[in-house]
Amino acid sequence: MKSRVHVDFNNADQDGRLRLNLAGTTASLDAQHFYLQDGVSLVVCDDELECEAVVQFNTEEGIWVGAIDWEKLQERR
């Protein structure tokens, strides 16, 4: 089962990747002892939506992001 990480779907970079640096996201990662690495898959979610993401490092901003297919965004199960 993939890790589920809380994100803000309104916090995307210029390429549409979700920034994984907000307090809620960091707390979710820390609680699961999940360490971000390029190419790792996880499920990103908020209270209503979820989607699979692939972790990437945004070198321009110096932060980790999750690349998602916005067309595959679905209601949370």
mmCIF file of the N, C-alpha and C atoms, coordinates in Angstrom:
data_MODEL
# 
_entry.id   MODEL 
# 
loop_
_atom_site.group_PDB 
_atom_site.id 
_atom_site.type_symbol 
_atom_site.label_atom_id 
_atom_site.label_alt_id 
_atom_site.label_comp_id 
_atom_site.label_asym_id 
_atom_site.label_entity_id 
_atom_site.label_seq_id 
_atom_site.pdbx_PDB_ins_code 
_atom_site.Cartn_x 
_atom_site.Cartn_y 
_atom_site.Cartn_z 
_atom_site.occupancy 
_atom_site.B_iso_or_equiv 
_atom_site.pdbx_formal_charge 
_atom_site.auth_seq_id 
_atom_site.auth_comp_id 
_atom_site.auth_asym_id 
_atom_site.auth_atom_id 
_atom_site.pdbx_PDB_model_num 
ATOM 1   N N  . MET A 1 1  ? 0.840   -1.176 0.000   1.00 0.00 ? 1  MET A N  1 
ATOM 2   C CA . MET A 1 1  ? 0.000   0.000  0.000   1.00 0.00 ? 1  MET A CA 1 
ATOM 3   C C  . MET A 1 1  ? 0.893   1.250  0.000   1.00 0.00 ? 1  MET A C  1 
ATOM 4   N N  . LYS A 1 2  ? 0.566   2.209  -0.834  1.00 0.00 ? 2  LYS A N  1 
ATOM 5   C CA . LYS A 1 2  ? 1.345   3.437  -0.932  1.00 0.00 ? 2  LYS A CA 1 
ATOM 6   C C  . LYS A 1 2  ? 1.022   4.371  0.222   1.00 0.00 ? 2  LYS A C  1 
ATOM 7   N N  . SER A 1 3  ? 2.024   5.135  0.607   1.00 0.00 ? 3  SER A N  1 
ATOM 8   C CA . SER A 1 3  ? 1.820   6.133  1.649   1.00 0.00 ? 3  SER A CA 1 
ATOM 9   C C  . SER A 1 3  ? 0.834   7.187  1.172   1.00 0.00 ? 3  SER A C  1 
ATOM 10  N N  . ARG A 1 4  ? 0.016   7.666  2.090   1.00 0.00 ? 4  ARG A N  1 
ATOM 11  C CA . ARG A 1 4  ? -0.957  8.729  1.809   1.00 0.00 ? 4  ARG A CA 1 
ATOM 12  C C  . ARG A 1 4  ? -0.463  9.985  2.505   1.00 0.00 ? 4  ARG A C  1 
ATOM 13  N N  . VAL A 1 5  ? -0.339  11.056 1.735   1.00 0.00 ? 5  VAL A N  1 
ATOM 14  C CA . VAL A 1 5  ? 0.219   12.288 2.253   1.00 0.00 ? 5  VAL A CA 1 
ATOM 15  C C  . VAL A 1 5  ? -0.765  13.431 2.024   1.00 0.00 ? 5  VAL A C  1 
ATOM 16  N N  . HIS A 1 6  ? -1.033  14.186 3.069   1.00 0.00 ? 6  HIS A N  1 
ATOM 17  C CA . HIS A 1 6  ? -1.945  15.325 2.983   1.00 0.00 ? 6  HIS A CA 1 
ATOM 18  C C  . HIS A 1 6  ? -1.254  16.472 2.246   1.00 0.00 ? 6  HIS A C  1 
ATOM 19  N N  . VAL A 1 7  ? -1.939  17.040 1.250   1.00 0.00 ? 7  VAL A N  1 
ATOM 20  C CA . VAL A 1 7  ? -1.406  18.163 0.470   1.00 0.00 ? 7  VAL A CA 1 
ATOM 21  C C  . VAL A 1 7  ? -2.472  19.227 0.283   1.00 0.00 ? 7  VAL A C  1 
ATOM 22  N N  . ASP A 1 8  ? -2.043  20.364 -0.238  1.00 0.00 ? 8  ASP A N  1 
ATOM 23  C CA . ASP A 1 8  ? -2.956  21.428 -0.641  1.00 0.00 ? 8  ASP A CA 1 
ATOM 24  C C  . ASP A 1 8  ? -2.925  21.458 -2.164  1.00 0.00 ? 8  ASP A C  1 
ATOM 25  N N  . PHE A 1 9  ? -4.013  21.061 -2.806  1.00 0.00 ? 9  PHE A N  1 
ATOM 26  C CA . PHE A 1 9  ? -4.060  21.002 -4.267  1.00 0.00 ? 9  PHE A CA 1 
ATOM 27  C C  . PHE A 1 9  ? -3.982  22.395 -4.905  1.00 0.00 ? 9  PHE A C  1 
ATOM 28  N N  . ASN A 1 10 ? -4.078  23.453 -4.113  1.00 0.00 ? 10 ASN A N  1 
ATOM 29  C CA . ASN A 1 10 ? -3.920  24.810 -4.626  1.00 0.00 ? 10 ASN A CA 1 
ATOM 30  C C  . ASN A 1 10 ? -2.478  25.288 -4.556  1.00 0.00 ? 10 ASN A C  1 
ATOM 31  N N  . ASN A 1 11 ? -1.584  24.458 -4.048  1.00 0.00 ? 11 ASN A N  1 
ATOM 32  C CA . ASN A 1 11 ? -0.180  24.828 -3.868  1.00 0.00 ? 11 ASN A CA 1 
ATOM 33  C C  . ASN A 1 11 ? 0.691   24.114 -4.908  1.00 0.00 ? 11 ASN A C  1 
ATOM 34  N N  . ALA A 1 12 ? 0.485   24.460 -6.170  1.00 0.00 ? 12 ALA A N  1 
ATOM 35  C CA . ALA A 1 12 ? 1.234   23.841 -7.261  1.00 0.00 ? 12 ALA A CA 1 
ATOM 36  C C  . ALA A 1 12 ? 2.287   24.803 -7.800  1.00 0.00 ? 12 ALA A C  1 
ATOM 37  N N  . ASP A 1 13 ? 3.376   24.239 -8.331  1.00 0.00 ? 13 ASP A N  1 
ATOM 38  C CA . ASP A 1 13 ? 4.404   25.068 -8.949  1.00 0.00 ? 13 ASP A CA 1 
ATOM 39  C C  . ASP A 1 13 ? 4.003   25.402 -10.386 1.00 0.00 ? 13 ASP A C  1 
ATOM 40  N N  . GLN A 1 14 ? 4.857   26.100 -11.112 1.00 0.00 ? 14 GLN A N  1 
ATOM 41  C CA . GLN A 1 14 ? 4.525   26.542 -12.469 1.00 0.00 ? 14 GLN A CA 1 
ATOM 42  C C  . GLN A 1 14 ? 4.308   25.393 -13.440 1.00 0.00 ? 14 GLN A C  1 
ATOM 43  N N  . ASP A 1 15 ? 4.799   24.194 -13.100 1.00 0.00 ? 15 ASP A N  1 
ATOM 44  C CA . ASP A 1 15 ? 4.610   23.016 -13.951 1.00 0.00 ? 15 ASP A CA 1 
ATOM 45  C C  . ASP A 1 15 ? 3.423   22.161 -13.512 1.00 0.00 ? 15 ASP A C  1 
ATOM 46  N N  . GLY A 1 16 ? 2.655   22.639 -12.527 1.00 0.00 ? 16 GLY A N  1 
ATOM 47  C CA . GLY A 1 16 ? 1.483   21.905 -12.056 1.00 0.00 ? 16 GLY A CA 1 
ATOM 48  C C  . GLY A 1 16 ? 1.794   20.808 -11.059 1.00 0.00 ? 16 GLY A C  1 
ATOM 49  N N  . ARG A 1 17 ? 3.023   20.778 -10.548 1.00 0.00 ? 17 ARG A N  1 
ATOM 50  C CA . ARG A 1 17 ? 3.402   19.783 -9.537  1.00 0.00 ? 17 ARG A CA 1 
ATOM 51  C C  . ARG A 1 17 ? 3.096   20.341 -8.155  1.00 0.00 ? 17 ARG A C  1 
ATOM 52  N N  . LEU A 1 18 ? 2.603   19.485 -7.273  1.00 0.00 ? 18 LEU A N  1 
ATOM 53  C CA . LEU A 1 18 ? 2.221   19.918 -5.925  1.00 0.00 ? 18 LEU A CA 1 
ATOM 54  C C  . LEU A 1 18 ? 3.457   20.079 -5.047  1.00 0.00 ? 18 LEU A C  1 
ATOM 55  N N  . ARG A 1 19 ? 3.553   21.219 -4.397  1.00 0.00 ? 19 ARG A N  1 
ATOM 56  C CA . ARG A 1 19 ? 4.659   21.442 -3.468  1.00 0.00 ? 19 ARG A CA 1 
ATOM 57  C C  . ARG A 1 19 ? 4.427   20.597 -2.214  1.00 0.00 ? 19 ARG A C  1 
ATOM 58  N N  . LEU A 1 20 ? 5.477   19.941 -1.773  1.00 0.00 ? 20 LEU A N  1 
ATOM 59  C CA . LEU A 1 20 ? 5.377   19.059 -0.606  1.00 0.00 ? 20 LEU A CA 1 
ATOM 60  C C  . LEU A 1 20 ? 6.082   19.663 0.604   1.00 0.00 ? 20 LEU A C  1 
ATOM 61  N N  . ASN A 1 21 ? 5.965   20.985 0.762   1.00 0.00 ? 21 ASN A N  1 
ATOM 62  C CA . ASN A 1 21 ? 6.694   21.672 1.824   1.00 0.00 ? 21 ASN A CA 1 
ATOM 63  C C  . ASN A 1 21 ? 5.822   22.349 2.873   1.00 0.00 ? 21 ASN A C  1 
ATOM 64  N N  . LEU A 1 22 ? 4.509   22.208 2.784   1.00 0.00 ? 22 LEU A N  1 
ATOM 65  C CA . LEU A 1 22 ? 3.641   22.838 3.777   1.00 0.00 ? 22 LEU A CA 1 
ATOM 66  C C  . LEU A 1 22 ? 3.658   22.051 5.092   1.00 0.00 ? 22 LEU A C  1 
ATOM 67  N N  . ALA A 1 23 ? 3.292   22.723 6.171   1.00 0.00 ? 23 ALA A N  1 
ATOM 68  C CA . ALA A 1 23 ? 3.341   22.109 7.506   1.00 0.00 ? 23 ALA A CA 1 
ATOM 69  C C  . ALA A 1 23 ? 2.532   20.817 7.582   1.00 0.00 ? 23 ALA A C  1 
ATOM 70  N N  . GLY A 1 24 ? 1.324   20.807 7.025   1.00 0.00 ? 24 GLY A N  1 
ATOM 71  C CA . GLY A 1 24 ? 0.491   19.605 7.069   1.00 0.00 ? 24 GLY A CA 1 
ATOM 72  C C  . GLY A 1 24 ? 1.101   18.450 6.291   1.00 0.00 ? 24 GLY A C  1 
ATOM 73  N N  . THR A 1 25 ? 1.720   18.760 5.168   1.00 0.00 ? 25 THR A N  1 
ATOM 74  C CA . THR A 1 25 ? 2.383   17.731 4.362   1.00 0.00 ? 25 THR A CA 1 
ATOM 75  C C  . THR A 1 25 ? 3.582   17.182 5.108   1.00 0.00 ? 25 THR A C  1 
ATOM 76  N N  . THR A 1 26 ? 4.394   18.079 5.656   1.00 0.00 ? 26 THR A N  1 
ATOM 77  C CA . THR A 1 26 ? 5.583   17.658 6.398   1.00 0.00 ? 26 THR A CA 1 
ATOM 78  C C  . THR A 1 26 ? 5.206   16.806 7.607   1.00 0.00 ? 26 THR A C  1 
ATOM 79  N N  . ALA A 1 27 ? 4.155   17.196 8.322   1.00 0.00 ? 27 ALA A N  1 
ATOM 80  C CA . ALA A 1 27 ? 3.697   16.414 9.479   1.00 0.00 ? 27 ALA A CA 1 
ATOM 81  C C  . ALA A 1 27 ? 3.223   15.035 9.046   1.00 0.00 ? 27 ALA A C  1 
ATOM 82  N N  . SER A 1 28 ? 2.520   14.963 7.923   1.00 0.00 ? 28 SER A N  1 
ATOM 83  C CA . SER A 1 28 ? 2.037   13.684 7.399   1.00 0.00 ? 28 SER A CA 1 
ATOM 84  C C  . SER A 1 28 ? 3.211   12.774 7.033   1.00 0.00 ? 28 SER A C  1 
ATOM 85  N N  . LEU A 1 29 ? 4.217   13.338 6.386   1.00 0.00 ? 29 LEU A N  1 
ATOM 86  C CA . LEU A 1 29 ? 5.409   12.555 6.018   1.00 0.00 ? 29 LEU A CA 1 
ATOM 87  C C  . LEU A 1 29 ? 6.156   12.090 7.264   1.00 0.00 ? 29 LEU A C  1 
ATOM 88  N N  . ASP A 1 30 ? 6.352   12.995 8.216   1.00 0.00 ? 30 ASP A N  1 
ATOM 89  C CA . ASP A 1 30 ? 7.069   12.660 9.446   1.00 0.00 ? 30 ASP A CA 1 
ATOM 90  C C  . ASP A 1 30 ? 6.357   11.565 10.237  1.00 0.00 ? 30 ASP A C  1 
ATOM 91  N N  . ALA A 1 31 ? 5.035   11.630 10.322  1.00 0.00 ? 31 ALA A N  1 
ATOM 92  C CA . ALA A 1 31 ? 4.264   10.638 11.078  1.00 0.00 ? 31 ALA A CA 1 
ATOM 93  C C  . ALA A 1 31 ? 4.426   9.238  10.501  1.00 0.00 ? 31 ALA A C  1 
ATOM 94  N N  . GLN A 1 32 ? 4.674   9.162  9.200   1.00 0.00 ? 32 GLN A N  1 
ATOM 95  C CA . GLN A 1 32 ? 4.840   7.867  8.534   1.00 0.00 ? 32 GLN A CA 1 
ATOM 96  C C  . GLN A 1 32 ? 6.313   7.478  8.361   1.00 0.00 ? 32 GLN A C  1 
ATOM 97  N N  . HIS A 1 33 ? 7.216   8.340  8.842   1.00 0.00 ? 33 HIS A N  1 
ATOM 98  C CA . HIS A 1 33 ? 8.656   8.129  8.651   1.00 0.00 ? 33 HIS A CA 1 
ATOM 99  C C  . HIS A 1 33 ? 8.968   7.922  7.172   1.00 0.00 ? 33 HIS A C  1 
ATOM 100 N N  . PHE A 1 34 ? 8.342   8.758  6.339   1.00 0.00 ? 34 PHE A N  1 
ATOM 101 C CA . PHE A 1 34 ? 8.485   8.660  4.880   1.00 0.00 ? 34 PHE A CA 1 
ATOM 102 C C  . PHE A 1 34 ? 9.494   9.701  4.422   1.00 0.00 ? 34 PHE A C  1 
ATOM 103 N N  . TYR A 1 35 ? 10.501  9.252  3.696   1.00 0.00 ? 35 TYR A N  1 
ATOM 104 C CA . TYR A 1 35 ? 11.538  10.149 3.207   1.00 0.00 ? 35 TYR A CA 1 
ATOM 105 C C  . TYR A 1 35 ? 11.390  10.315 1.701   1.00 0.00 ? 35 TYR A C  1 
ATOM 106 N N  . LEU A 1 36 ? 11.352  11.558 1.256   1.00 0.00 ? 36 LEU A N  1 
ATOM 107 C CA . LEU A 1 36 ? 11.144  11.859 -0.150  1.00 0.00 ? 36 LEU A CA 1 
ATOM 108 C C  . LEU A 1 36 ? 12.397  11.550 -0.964  1.00 0.00 ? 36 LEU A C  1 
ATOM 109 N N  . GLN A 1 37 ? 12.181  10.909 -2.116  1.00 0.00 ? 37 GLN A N  1 
ATOM 110 C CA . GLN A 1 37 ? 13.247  10.589 -3.049  1.00 0.00 ? 37 GLN A CA 1 
ATOM 111 C C  . GLN A 1 37 ? 12.689  10.664 -4.458  1.00 0.00 ? 37 GLN A C  1 
ATOM 112 N N  . ASP A 1 38 ? 13.516  11.056 -5.411  1.00 0.00 ? 38 ASP A N  1 
ATOM 113 C CA . ASP A 1 38 ? 13.085  11.104 -6.798  1.00 0.00 ? 38 ASP A CA 1 
ATOM 114 C C  . ASP A 1 38 ? 12.513  9.771  -7.252  1.00 0.00 ? 38 ASP A C  1 
ATOM 115 N N  . GLY A 1 39 ? 11.360  9.831  -7.912  1.00 0.00 ? 39 GLY A N  1 
ATOM 116 C CA . GLY A 1 39 ? 10.760  8.648  -8.518  1.00 0.00 ? 39 GLY A CA 1 
ATOM 117 C C  . GLY A 1 39 ? 9.857   7.820  -7.635  1.00 0.00 ? 39 GLY A C  1 
ATOM 118 N N  . VAL A 1 40 ? 9.790   8.130  -6.347  1.00 0.00 ? 40 VAL A N  1 
ATOM 119 C CA . VAL A 1 40 ? 8.941   7.374  -5.426  1.00 0.00 ? 40 VAL A CA 1 
ATOM 120 C C  . VAL A 1 40 ? 7.479   7.766  -5.656  1.00 0.00 ? 40 VAL A C  1 
ATOM 121 N N  . SER A 1 41 ? 6.588   6.786  -5.643  1.00 0.00 ? 41 SER A N  1 
ATOM 122 C CA . SER A 1 41 ? 5.149   7.040  -5.796  1.00 0.00 ? 41 SER A CA 1 
ATOM 123 C C  . SER A 1 41 ? 4.476   7.093  -4.440  1.00 0.00 ? 41 SER A C  1 
ATOM 124 N N  . LEU A 1 42 ? 3.491   7.958  -4.334  1.00 0.00 ? 42 LEU A N  1 
ATOM 125 C CA . LEU A 1 42 ? 2.666   8.036  -3.133  1.00 0.00 ? 42 LEU A CA 1 
ATOM 126 C C  . LEU A 1 42 ? 1.304   8.565  -3.532  1.00 0.00 ? 42 LEU A C  1 
ATOM 127 N N  . VAL A 1 43 ? 0.371   8.506  -2.600  1.00 0.00 ? 43 VAL A N  1 
ATOM 128 C CA . VAL A 1 43 ? -0.964  9.045  -2.842  1.00 0.00 ? 43 VAL A CA 1 
ATOM 129 C C  . VAL A 1 43 ? -1.054  10.369 -2.103  1.00 0.00 ? 43 VAL A C  1 
ATOM 130 N N  . VAL A 1 44 ? -1.396  11.417 -2.840  1.00 0.00 ? 44 VAL A N  1 
ATOM 131 C CA . VAL A 1 44 ? -1.585  12.731 -2.227  1.00 0.00 ? 44 VAL A CA 1 
ATOM 132 C C  . VAL A 1 44 ? -3.080  12.968 -2.078  1.00 0.00 ? 44 VAL A C  1 
ATOM 133 N N  . CYS A 1 45 ? -3.472  13.593 -0.973  1.00 0.00 ? 45 CYS A N  1 
ATOM 134 C CA . CYS A 1 45 ? -4.902  13.764 -0.718  1.00 0.00 ? 45 CYS A CA 1 
ATOM 135 C C  . CYS A 1 45 ? -5.145  14.975 0.180   1.00 0.00 ? 45 CYS A C  1 
ATOM 136 N N  . ASP A 1 46 ? -6.392  15.423 0.146   1.00 0.00 ? 46 ASP A N  1 
ATOM 137 C CA . ASP A 1 46 ? -6.876  16.399 1.118   1.00 0.00 ? 46 ASP A CA 1 
ATOM 138 C C  . ASP A 1 46 ? -8.154  15.811 1.687   1.00 0.00 ? 46 ASP A C  1 
ATOM 139 N N  . ASP A 1 47 ? -9.029  16.607 2.220   1.00 0.00 ? 47 ASP A N  1 
ATOM 140 C CA . ASP A 1 47 ? -10.246 16.073 2.821   1.00 0.00 ? 47 ASP A CA 1 
ATOM 141 C C  . ASP A 1 47 ? -11.233 15.532 1.787   1.00 0.00 ? 47 ASP A C  1 
ATOM 142 N N  . GLU A 1 48 ? -11.092 15.944 0.521   1.00 0.00 ? 48 GLU A N  1 
ATOM 143 C CA . GLU A 1 48 ? -12.068 15.567 -0.501  1.00 0.00 ? 48 GLU A CA 1 
ATOM 144 C C  . GLU A 1 48 ? -11.498 14.828 -1.707  1.00 0.00 ? 48 GLU A C  1 
ATOM 145 N N  . LEU A 1 49 ? -10.243 15.104 -2.065  1.00 0.00 ? 49 LEU A N  1 
ATOM 146 C CA . LEU A 1 49 ? -9.676  14.580 -3.300  1.00 0.00 ? 49 LEU A CA 1 
ATOM 147 C C  . LEU A 1 49 ? -8.423  13.767 -3.051  1.00 0.00 ? 49 LEU A C  1 
ATOM 148 N N  . GLU A 1 50 ? -8.062  12.922 -4.046  1.00 0.00 ? 50 GLU A N  1 
ATOM 149 C CA . GLU A 1 50 ? -6.825  12.169 -3.966  1.00 0.00 ? 50 GLU A CA 1 
ATOM 150 C C  . GLU A 1 50 ? -6.327  11.844 -5.366  1.00 0.00 ? 50 GLU A C  1 
ATOM 151 N N  . CYS A 1 51 ? -5.030  11.543 -5.442  1.00 0.00 ? 51 CYS A N  1 
ATOM 152 C CA . CYS A 1 51 ? -4.416  11.222 -6.720  1.00 0.00 ? 51 CYS A CA 1 
ATOM 153 C C  . CYS A 1 51 ? -3.046  10.603 -6.448  1.00 0.00 ? 51 CYS A C  1 
ATOM 154 N N  . GLU A 1 52 ? -2.582  9.780  -7.356  1.00 0.00 ? 52 GLU A N  1 
ATOM 155 C CA . GLU A 1 52 ? -1.235  9.240  -7.243  1.00 0.00 ? 52 GLU A CA 1 
ATOM 156 C C  . GLU A 1 52 ? -0.250  10.290 -7.734  1.00 0.00 ? 52 GLU A C  1 
ATOM 157 N N  . ALA A 1 53 ? 0.890   10.377 -7.073  1.00 0.00 ? 53 ALA A N  1 
ATOM 158 C CA . ALA A 1 53 ? 1.923   11.347 -7.436  1.00 0.00 ? 53 ALA A CA 1 
ATOM 159 C C  . ALA A 1 53 ? 3.278   10.657 -7.481  1.00 0.00 ? 53 ALA A C  1 
ATOM 160 N N  . VAL A 1 54 ? 4.161   11.215 -8.286  1.00 0.00 ? 54 VAL A N  1 
ATOM 161 C CA . VAL A 1 54 ? 5.551   10.763 -8.343  1.00 0.00 ? 54 VAL A CA 1 
ATOM 162 C C  . VAL A 1 54 ? 6.404   11.908 -7.812  1.00 0.00 ? 54 VAL A C  1 
ATOM 163 N N  . VAL A 1 55 ? 7.232   11.599 -6.836  1.00 0.00 ? 55 VAL A N  1 
ATOM 164 C CA . VAL A 1 55 ? 8.062   12.604 -6.183  1.00 0.00 ? 55 VAL A CA 1 
ATOM 165 C C  . VAL A 1 55 ? 9.202   13.036 -7.111  1.00 0.00 ? 55 VAL A C  1 
ATOM 166 N N  . GLN A 1 56 ? 9.410   14.344 -7.157  1.00 0.00 ? 56 GLN A N  1 
ATOM 167 C CA . GLN A 1 56 ? 10.504  14.926 -7.925  1.00 0.00 ? 56 GLN A CA 1 
ATOM 168 C C  . GLN A 1 56 ? 11.088  16.081 -7.113  1.00 0.00 ? 56 GLN A C  1 
ATOM 169 N N  . PHE A 1 57 ? 12.334  16.449 -7.424  1.00 0.00 ? 57 PHE A N  1 
ATOM 170 C CA . PHE A 1 57 ? 12.927  17.614 -6.760  1.00 0.00 ? 57 PHE A CA 1 
ATOM 171 C C  . PHE A 1 57 ? 12.861  18.790 -7.714  1.00 0.00 ? 57 PHE A C  1 
ATOM 172 N N  . ASN A 1 58 ? 12.263  19.899 -7.253  1.00 0.00 ? 58 ASN A N  1 
ATOM 173 C CA . ASN A 1 58 ? 12.173  21.125 -8.034  1.00 0.00 ? 58 ASN A CA 1 
ATOM 174 C C  . ASN A 1 58 ? 13.443  21.927 -7.760  1.00 0.00 ? 58 ASN A C  1 
ATOM 175 N N  . THR A 1 59 ? 14.387  21.866 -8.691  1.00 0.00 ? 59 THR A N  1 
ATOM 176 C CA . THR A 1 59 ? 15.679  22.524 -8.483  1.00 0.00 ? 59 THR A CA 1 
ATOM 177 C C  . THR A 1 59 ? 15.556  24.047 -8.469  1.00 0.00 ? 59 THR A C  1 
ATOM 178 N N  . GLU A 1 60 ? 14.590  24.598 -9.188  1.00 0.00 ? 60 GLU A N  1 
ATOM 179 C CA . GLU A 1 60 ? 14.410  26.054 -9.208  1.00 0.00 ? 60 GLU A CA 1 
ATOM 180 C C  . GLU A 1 60 ? 14.001  26.595 -7.841  1.00 0.00 ? 60 GLU A C  1 
ATOM 181 N N  . GLU A 1 61 ? 13.108  25.863 -7.152  1.00 0.00 ? 61 GLU A N  1 
ATOM 182 C CA . GLU A 1 61 ? 12.630  26.312 -5.839  1.00 0.00 ? 61 GLU A CA 1 
ATOM 183 C C  . GLU A 1 61 ? 13.371  25.641 -4.689  1.00 0.00 ? 61 GLU A C  1 
ATOM 184 N N  . GLY A 1 62 ? 14.114  24.574 -4.985  1.00 0.00 ? 62 GLY A N  1 
ATOM 185 C CA . GLY A 1 62 ? 14.851  23.858 -3.944  1.00 0.00 ? 62 GLY A CA 1 
ATOM 186 C C  . GLY A 1 62 ? 13.957  23.078 -2.999  1.00 0.00 ? 62 GLY A C  1 
ATOM 187 N N  . ILE A 1 63 ? 12.826  22.560 -3.525  1.00 0.00 ? 63 ILE A N  1 
ATOM 188 C CA . ILE A 1 63 ? 11.885  21.795 -2.693  1.00 0.00 ? 63 ILE A CA 1 
ATOM 189 C C  . ILE A 1 63 ? 11.418  20.544 -3.427  1.00 0.00 ? 63 ILE A C  1 
ATOM 190 N N  . TRP A 1 64 ? 10.859  19.619 -2.660  1.00 0.00 ? 64 TRP A N  1 
ATOM 191 C CA . TRP A 1 64 ? 10.256  18.416 -3.228  1.00 0.00 ? 64 TRP A CA 1 
ATOM 192 C C  . TRP A 1 64 ? 8.844   18.721 -3.699  1.00 0.00 ? 64 TRP A C  1 
ATOM 193 N N  . VAL A 1 65 ? 8.471   18.096 -4.806  1.00 0.00 ? 65 VAL A N  1 
ATOM 194 C CA . VAL A 1 65 ? 7.132   18.260 -5.375  1.00 0.00 ? 65 VAL A CA 1 
ATOM 195 C C  . VAL A 1 65 ? 6.593   16.890 -5.764  1.00 0.00 ? 65 VAL A C  1 
ATOM 196 N N  . GLY A 1 66 ? 5.288   16.828 -5.961  1.00 0.00 ? 66 GLY A N  1 
ATOM 197 C CA . GLY A 1 66 ? 4.636   15.610 -6.427  1.00 0.00 ? 66 GLY A CA 1 
ATOM 198 C C  . GLY A 1 66 ? 4.004   15.861 -7.783  1.00 0.00 ? 66 GLY A C  1 
ATOM 199 N N  . ALA A 1 67 ? 4.472   15.152 -8.806  1.00 0.00 ? 67 ALA A N  1 
ATOM 200 C CA . ALA A 1 67 ? 3.910   15.287 -10.153 1.00 0.00 ? 67 ALA A CA 1 
ATOM 201 C C  . ALA A 1 67 ? 2.662   14.414 -10.235 1.00 0.00 ? 67 ALA A C  1 
ATOM 202 N N  . ILE A 1 68 ? 1.544   15.038 -10.606 1.00 0.00 ? 68 ILE A N  1 
ATOM 203 C CA . ILE A 1 68 ? 0.286   14.300 -10.725 1.00 0.00 ? 68 ILE A CA 1 
ATOM 204 C C  . ILE A 1 68 ? -0.307  14.515 -12.109 1.00 0.00 ? 68 ILE A C  1 
ATOM 205 N N  . ASP A 1 69 ? -1.207  13.624 -12.470 1.00 0.00 ? 69 ASP A N  1 
ATOM 206 C CA . ASP A 1 69 ? -2.006  13.794 -13.682 1.00 0.00 ? 69 ASP A CA 1 
ATOM 207 C C  . ASP A 1 69 ? -3.320  14.401 -13.211 1.00 0.00 ? 69 ASP A C  1 
ATOM 208 N N  . TRP A 1 70 ? -3.503  15.691 -13.452 1.00 0.00 ? 70 TRP A N  1 
ATOM 209 C CA . TRP A 1 70 ? -4.678  16.410 -12.953 1.00 0.00 ? 70 TRP A CA 1 
ATOM 210 C C  . TRP A 1 70 ? -5.978  15.805 -13.457 1.00 0.00 ? 70 TRP A C  1 
ATOM 211 N N  . GLU A 1 71 ? -5.945  15.110 -14.578 1.00 0.00 ? 71 GLU A N  1 
ATOM 212 C CA . GLU A 1 71 ? -7.152  14.476 -15.109 1.00 0.00 ? 71 GLU A CA 1 
ATOM 213 C C  . GLU A 1 71 ? -7.534  13.220 -14.331 1.00 0.00 ? 71 GLU A C  1 
ATOM 214 N N  . LYS A 1 72 ? -6.623  12.703 -13.519 1.00 0.00 ? 72 LYS A N  1 
ATOM 215 C CA . LYS A 1 72 ? -6.898  11.494 -12.726 1.00 0.00 ? 72 LYS A CA 1 
ATOM 216 C C  . LYS A 1 72 ? -7.261  11.815 -11.284 1.00 0.00 ? 72 LYS A C  1 
ATOM 217 N N  . LEU A 1 73 ? -7.406  13.095 -10.977 1.00 0.00 ? 73 LEU A N  1 
ATOM 218 C CA . LEU A 1 73 ? -7.826  13.521 -9.646  1.00 0.00 ? 73 LEU A CA 1 
ATOM 219 C C  . LEU A 1 73 ? -9.224  12.963 -9.388  1.00 0.00 ? 73 LEU A C  1 
ATOM 220 N N  . GLN A 1 74 ? -9.418  12.345 -8.223  1.00 0.00 ? 74 GLN A N  1 
ATOM 221 C CA . GLN A 1 74 ? -10.710 11.739 -7.931  1.00 0.00 ? 74 GLN A CA 1 
ATOM 222 C C  . GLN A 1 74 ? -11.155 12.007 -6.511  1.00 0.00 ? 74 GLN A C  1 
ATOM 223 N N  . GLU A 1 75 ? -12.426 11.759 -6.243  1.00 0.00 ? 75 GLU A N  1 
ATOM 224 C CA . GLU A 1 75 ? -12.930 11.915 -4.891  1.00 0.00 ? 75 GLU A CA 1 
ATOM 225 C C  . GLU A 1 75 ? -12.259 10.912 -3.976  1.00 0.00 ? 75 GLU A C  1 
ATOM 226 N N  . ARG A 1 76 ? -11.984 11.339 -2.764  1.00 0.00 ? 76 ARG A N  1 
ATOM 227 C CA . ARG A 1 76 ? -11.295 10.486 -1.802  1.00 0.00 ? 76 ARG A CA 1 
ATOM 228 C C  . ARG A 1 76 ? -12.172 9.314  -1.392  1.00 0.00 ? 76 ARG A C  1 
ATOM 229 N N  . ARG A 1 77 ? -11.538 8.169  -1.283  1.00 0.00 ? 77 ARG A N  1 
ATOM 230 C CA . ARG A 1 77 ? -12.235 6.928  -0.897  1.00 0.00 ? 77 ARG A CA 1 
ATOM 231 C C  . ARG A 1 77 ? -12.383 6.809  0.586   1.00 0.00 ? 77 ARG A C  1 
# 
